[in-house]
């Protein structure tokens, strides 16, 4: 039985590695905030979402990480990012508020950049005490069982890597100036290898993967496979650059 499990894990890992040659893995984390409820039912989510369809985009900004000022591969075109979000929202039944039209129902804030996300695959743990002031934890039984399933250890390791992320957060449109902000939902879309991937190129596939999760709730995270954006190589005329000739040394003085 153990041998069969190990073989299954090996072939799954090999299959995923081969799939990543020509496909992009997008992780999607979707959460909701529903007042007075720990976890809303599907019916309650649908009812709430019906009244969260008219939106405005209030902010698009890069995530600030003063402790790790690593730059993105290229500066992000924020207008293109906002327009890609608008197209994704339209495909999923949302309408942007316009002057003279219906009142907005939600306010969207968009953050993008690179950084680390909490590892959702580490699961629950129980604190057993402390040694020299440092707490020690024991994984829950469910966590131990999850870690025995094929591919789970790979997910734990992958989730610990730095990510290229887009975060879309929805707030209730305030009815008055003094009303406190009320968050309704948040969707995080991420891909690996921010050191070499350009968010300007990745954003379309990231939104395509995450758009269906706006206003939804998923357990841990979903993995969506998308075709990698096509690259182009433009060949120009061959130029031969010769090595510079060494400068002639002045003749020694007599």
HELIX and SHEET records of a PDB file:
HELIX    1   1 UNK A    2  UNK A   19  1                                  18    
HELIX    2   2 UNK A   42  UNK A   50  1                                   9    
HELIX    3   3 UNK A   78  UNK A   91  1                                  14    
HELIX    4   4 UNK A  141  UNK A  146  1                                   6    
HELIX    5   5 UNK A  152  UNK A  159  1                                   8    
HELIX    6   6 UNK A  199  UNK A  210  1                                  12    
HELIX    7   7 UNK A  211  UNK A  213  5                                   3    
SHEET    1   A 7 UNK A  95  UNK A  96  0                                        
SHEET    2   A 7 UNK A  54  UNK A  62  1                                        
SHEET    3   A 7 UNK A 106  UNK A 115  1                                        
SHEET    4   A 7 UNK A 163  UNK A 172 -1                                        
SHEET    5   A 7 UNK A 183  UNK A 192 -1                                        
SHEET    6   A 7 UNK A  23  UNK A  32 -1                                        
SHEET    7   A 7 UNK A 222  UNK A 227 -1                                        
SHEET    1   B 2 UNK A 125  UNK A 131  0                                        
SHEET    2   B 2 UNK A 134  UNK A 139 -1                                        
END                                                                             
